Amino acid sequence: MGKRFFMFKRVLHALFILSLLSVCLSANAALDLELTQGINAAMPIAILPGSTPLTNIIKNDLQNSGQFRVKMPSTFSSTPVNLDVWRKQRVNAVVVAKTSRLPMRRVKVSYRLISVFNNTKDQGDVLASESFTVAQKGLRTLAHHISDRIFEKLTGVRGIFSTKIAYVLVQRENGKPPRYQLVVADADGFNPQVLLSSRLPIMSPTWSPKGKQLAYVSFEKHRATIFVQNVATGKRWPVSRAPGVNGAPAFSPDGRKLAVVLTRSGNPKIYVLDLATRGLQQLTKGPSIDTEPSWSADGKTLLFTSNRGGSPQIYQYTLATKKIARLTFNGNYNARASYTPNEKDIVMMHREMGMFSIAKEDLSSGQVQVLARSGADESPSLAPNGQMILYATQYGGRGVLAVVSIDGRIKLRLPARNGSVQEPAWSPFL
Amino acid sequence: MKKRSSLMVLSVCAAVLALSACSGRINANKGVSGSSAEGGGAQSYGAGAKTTFTTNAQGFRVNPLTAPANQTYYFTFNQSTMRAQDLNALNVQAGYLVSHPNARIRLEGNTDNRGSREYNVALGWRRDQTVSRFLLQQGVKRSQIQMVSFGKEKPVAYGNNDKAWALNRRVDLIYKAY
């Protein structure tokens, strides 16, 4: 396939998505999602009826996952589904949704997911059929939930359309000091909520295991403090304000502990803070820089970045044995690693020939695969289903977020409407 | 207190500006002759901290060799060793801090924009340590020095080029109390 054709397709995709996004009603997007590379083997499906608020959201969700090519009639039509027509259009499945208004600003939504194969006469194979009643303002949330259900039925993998992302937004206006904000938004960038606004930097937001809290580093008052903040209520409290560095917080899988970086010993080292007792346990020692701790799903090991070997590389600490093993041997800069959910791979920031990229390393073979390669890629964060990686990069002279699939084939970009975005963190399943 | 010290600041600024106009273009690499510790003997101090600064032709801040005066020290890539002219200026501050035990400073470590954010916080910390180690050796008390590292979060120059990188690799020394 010629490069030009692919570029054309990309532009078409982007334009299509953008035009759809501009039609989405009663929601506020501060990040605009653009699919920049999908896969040719994307599953073709149809969604009916066309161009309603509900079906537009479902279409965007499924299409932006890169795994579906969605066909949708351009206008609203309530005529019954003719599966033969869709079979001829070569779709694998059809989603038929029905929305009816109820009194007191409530809506009843029902949908059917029908496979065009395995049919007896025109019935088709109904893979899912559900009905919901929600308040009108809950329609967007419901649409994402239906996208999750469809995604899981058709791919076997749990969908992430109802998850959230946290990120830091920096606004720099000429002549004014910069403004930093900690923001939480839907996974598609909609409904941003500002959790913290500051004149001094905010860093390293990280989610608690159930998604109810965020821990982050704030430099308010010209010193580093780690706060834990309740996402729903906004209430927050400081958990670490030692002199010097307080950085890189990471919740343990049981939510009881926070791995942090402190310079109490004089050098940046990894500690584990018990959130209930405030007891501190020092994990790493010595004169090196150790930072960016990240827990395994079973809570038994932590990944961290260290220059103890001469340059930043990824190491693994086993809590039971206190043993440390080096994991990366490819390239002279590897940092900010995290495990995939099955712990078979790690995803990290990786430098080759001076260019920073997002890479995945298979832990059993040591083989490294570069997934995204702009030269300024950083801060990778895995989706809870392990399929997509959210990260920060540069585009058009400012910081933007981007998404790449775990196999590198699907790419999306999320520039902010205003300002520079950095340090994204994908929430757990909520 | 506030009014008096701002008047002092203004007069100190006016004096330095007048001096600099007289001595011609200031070049950070050559150093500025003025009240300097090199001459031995007495070191005079201003009564208010100089919070304005001058920059040289390349855009780098020029550290006054008076105290108390806020400073900026620059570092080469991946290094945390100090330049000779920076050590001179730092030495003047050290003298002030030792003779004024209630004086307090904050060191703010910074890096250029390359690399992982938290790793850069640690690199900025290393630069803070270099500055503070020198001060402690000169007899400054640890309680007079607060250290914070902003890593690459607070750049003063933007862009992916050597100049922006060099301007950002710095430790800012800021007086909190005189």
Contacts between the chains, C-beta under 8 A, distances in Angstrom:
chain1	res1	chain2	res2	distance
A	201	B	150	6.2
A	201	B	153	3.7
A	201	B	154	6.3
A	203	B	117	6.1
A	203	B	118	7.3
A	203	B	121	7.6
A	203	B	151	7.8
A	203	B	153	6.5
A	204	B	117	7.2
A	204	B	118	6.3
A	219	B	148	7.1
A	219	B	150	6.7
A	219	B	153	7.3
A	222	B	106	6.2
A	222	B	108	7.5
A	222	B	148	6.0
A	223	B	146	7.3
A	223	B	148	5.3
A	224	B	121	7.8
A	224	B	148	6.0
A	224	B	149	7.5
A	243	B	146	7.1
A	243	B	147	7.2
A	244	B	125	6.9
A	244	B	147	5.8
A	244	B	148	7.8
A	245	B	121	6.0
A	245	B	122	6.9
A	245	B	125	5.5
A	245	B	149	6.1
A	247	B	118	5.4
A	247	B	121	5.3
A	247	B	122	7.9
A	248	B	118	4.4
A	261	B	118	6.9
A	261	B	121	8.0
A	261	B	122	7.5
A	263	B	125	6.0
A	266	B	129	7.6
A	268	B	121	7.8
A	268	B	122	4.3
A	268	B	125	6.2
A	289	B	119	6.9
A	289	B	122	4.1
A	289	B	123	7.4
A	289	B	126	7.4
A	291	B	118	4.8
A	291	B	119	5.7
A	291	B	121	7.4
A	291	B	122	5.3
A	292	B	116	6.9
A	292	B	118	5.1
A	292	B	119	6.9
A	305	B	116	6.8
A	305	B	118	7.6
A	305	B	119	5.8
A	312	B	115	7.6
A	312	B	116	7.2
A	312	B	119	5.6
A	333	B	115	7.0
A	335	B	115	7.2
A	335	B	116	3.8
A	335	B	119	5.3
A	336	B	116	5.0
A	336	B	118	7.2
A	336	B	119	7.8
A	349	B	116	5.4
A	356	B	114	7.6
A	356	B	115	7.5
A	376	B	160	7.7
A	378	B	115	8.0
A	378	B	116	6.1
A	378	B	117	7.0
A	379	B	116	7.7
A	379	B	117	6.8
A	422	B	117	7.7
A	423	B	117	6.7
